Amino acid sequence: MLKWIREVHRPEIKKIVNLEKAAFGNSGADEWTLVPLLRHGRVFAYYQEEQLIGEAQFLKDWDQPATAYLYSVAVERKWHGKGIGTRFLQECFAHLAAEGIQRIELTVDPANEAALKVYRDKLGFTVTGYRENEYGEHIHRYVMLCRI
C-alpha cells in the first residue's frame, strides 16, 4: 500500500531514516533532510501487511516543472527481488502523473547493476548523461530519464 507522507510524524520518520541508513549508510537521509523533503517535496512510504518496507523521495525540478527528480528510494533488503520496488515506484509515478509530472529523472551508480536493470528493463528509463564526481571524487553517476 502506497502512502504519501505529508505530516512530520516522528515514529514514521525514524523508520524511513532507518531504511535510508540500511540502504545508503551515512549517505542516507536523516531527520534534518527528511523533514524539509516532507514539507517541500514528495515522500512516499510503502507498506506490506502494515509494515513499512519501502520509501521514496522526490523533488520537483524548478527549471522543468513537469519533471520530478527521484532523490532516493530504498526497500527493506528482505523484500529485494520480489518486484516490490518496481511496483512501489510505478505507484509513486502514477501519483506524480496525476499531479502533472510527465518525466522522472534520477542518478545512479554505474556499477549498481541491480538498480540499472530495474530502471531500464522494468520502468523504462534511459541513460541520458554521465556525471563525473557527482557526489565527490570518484563517485560518478549515470543520469537517467523516464517519461510517465
Secondary structure, DSSP 8 states (H G I E B T S, - for coil): -EEEE-S--HHHHHHHHHHHHHHHGGGS--HHHHHHHHHHSEEEEEEETTEEEEEEEEEE-SSSTTEEEEEEEEE-GGGTTTTHHHHHHHHHHHHHHHTT--EEEEEE-TT-HHHHHIIIIIT--EEEEEETTTTSTT--EEEEEEE-
